[in-house]
Amino acid sequence: MTKIENEIQYKIALKRVEELMLSLPEDTPEDTPEMVELTLLGNLVADYEEEHFPIERPSLVDMLKLRMYEMGLTQVALSKLLGINPSRICEYLSGKKEPTLMQARVMSQKLNIDPAIVLGVDTPC
């Protein structure tokens, strides 16, 4: 098998990967039949998931909300941290406005957000 062709094959392969992961000790040598099977099936499962369940790039709104949560910030505290008017922060969080280049740079640096996300551009994989 070079590729998982359908959901039934995917579920069977995924179940076997889970079984192998639970049964093999961490220090299992890579050249054992079980570890080779785990590696091959794991790669097939990963390829199927990448094709059928892709993870989309987060939006600026998602990242701002996540960073606010992680840092324990309110909108007012976020506006102070970034030096941006609180009403403008509200517009960013609602998706009504996008930051200027200068504001995007500050967000990226102070909140450690990928500049491509802040600027809303796609980057090639």
C-alpha positions as CSV (number, residue, x, y, z in Angstrom):
1,M,0.0,0.0,0.0
2,T,1.4,3.4,-1.0
3,K,-1.5,5.5,0.1
4,I,-4.6,5.2,2.2
5,E,-7.4,5.3,-0.3
6,N,-10.6,5.7,1.9
7,E,-11.9,6.3,5.4
8,I,-12.2,2.6,6.2
9,Q,-8.5,2.1,5.5
10,Y,-7.7,5.2,7.4
11,K,-9.6,4.1,10.5
12,I,-8.0,0.6,10.4
13,A,-4.5,2.1,10.0
14,L,-5.1,4.7,12.8
15,K,-6.3,2.0,15.1
16,R,-3.2,-0.1,14.5
17,V,-0.9,3.0,15.0
18,E,-2.6,3.6,18.3
19,E,-2.1,-0.1,19.3
20,L,1.5,0.0,18.4
21,M,2.2,3.3,20.2
22,L,0.6,1.9,23.4
23,S,2.4,-1.4,23.2
24,L,6.0,-0.4,22.3
25,P,8.4,0.9,24.9
26,E,10.0,4.3,24.1
27,D,13.4,2.7,23.7
28,T,12.3,0.2,21.0
29,P,15.0,0.0,18.3
30,E,14.0,1.5,15.0
31,D,14.8,-1.7,13.1
32,T,12.3,-4.0,14.8
33,P,9.4,-5.1,12.7
34,E,6.9,-3.4,15.0
35,M,8.7,-0.1,14.9
36,V,9.0,-0.3,11.1
37,E,5.3,-1.0,10.9
38,L,4.6,2.0,13.2
39,T,6.7,4.3,11.1
40,L,5.2,3.3,7.8
41,L,1.6,3.3,9.0
42,G,2.2,6.6,10.9
43,N,3.4,8.2,7.7
44,L,0.4,6.9,5.7
45,V,-2.0,8.2,8.4
46,A,-0.3,11.6,8.5
47,D,-0.5,11.9,4.7
48,Y,-4.2,11.0,4.7
49,E,-4.9,13.5,7.5
50,E,-3.0,16.2,5.8
51,E,-5.0,15.7,2.6
52,H,-8.5,15.2,4.2
53,F,-8.3,17.2,7.4
54,P,-6.0,20.1,6.7
55,I,-5.3,22.6,9.5
56,E,-5.9,26.1,8.3
57,R,-3.7,29.0,9.2
58,P,-5.2,31.0,12.2
59,S,-6.6,34.4,11.6
60,L,-5.3,37.6,13.2
61,V,-8.5,37.7,15.3
62,D,-7.9,34.1,16.5
63,M,-4.2,34.9,17.4
64,L,-5.1,38.1,19.2
65,K,-7.7,36.3,21.3
66,L,-5.3,33.5,22.0
67,R,-2.5,35.8,23.1
68,M,-4.9,37.8,25.3
69,Y,-5.9,34.6,27.0
70,E,-2.4,33.3,27.4
71,M,-1.1,36.7,28.7
72,G,-4.2,37.4,30.8
73,L,-4.9,40.6,29.0
74,T,-8.1,42.6,28.7
75,Q,-8.7,44.7,25.6
76,V,-7.6,47.8,27.5
77,A,-4.4,46.1,28.8
78,L,-3.7,44.9,25.2
79,S,-4.2,48.4,23.9
80,K,-1.7,49.7,26.5
81,L,0.8,47.0,25.7
82,L,0.6,47.7,22.0
83,G,0.2,51.5,22.2
84,I,-3.0,51.3,20.1
85,N,-6.3,52.9,20.9
86,P,-8.8,50.6,22.7
87,S,-11.4,51.2,20.1
88,R,-9.0,50.2,17.3
89,I,-8.3,46.9,19.3
90,C,-12.0,46.3,19.4
91,E,-12.2,46.8,15.6
92,Y,-9.3,44.3,15.1
93,L,-11.0,41.7,17.4
94,S,-14.3,42.0,15.5
95,G,-12.5,41.7,12.1
96,K,-13.8,45.1,11.0
97,K,-10.3,46.6,10.5
98,E,-6.8,45.5,9.8
99,P,-3.7,46.9,11.4
100,T,-1.4,49.4,9.6
101,L,2.1,48.1,8.7
102,M,3.5,49.9,11.8
103,Q,0.8,48.4,14.1
104,A,1.3,45.0,12.5
105,R,5.0,45.2,13.3
106,V,4.3,46.0,16.9
107,M,1.8,43.2,17.3
108,S,4.1,40.7,15.7
109,Q,7.0,41.7,18.0
110,K,5.2,42.2,21.3
111,L,2.8,39.3,21.0
112,N,5.1,36.9,19.1
113,I,2.7,36.4,16.2
114,D,3.9,35.3,12.8
115,P,4.1,38.5,10.6
116,A,2.3,36.7,7.8
117,I,-0.7,36.1,10.1
118,V,-0.7,39.7,11.3
119,L,-0.5,40.9,7.7
120,G,-3.0,38.4,6.4
121,V,-0.8,36.9,3.7
122,D,-0.3,33.3,2.7
123,T,3.1,31.9,2.7
124,P,4.2,28.9,0.6
125,C,4.8,25.7,2.5
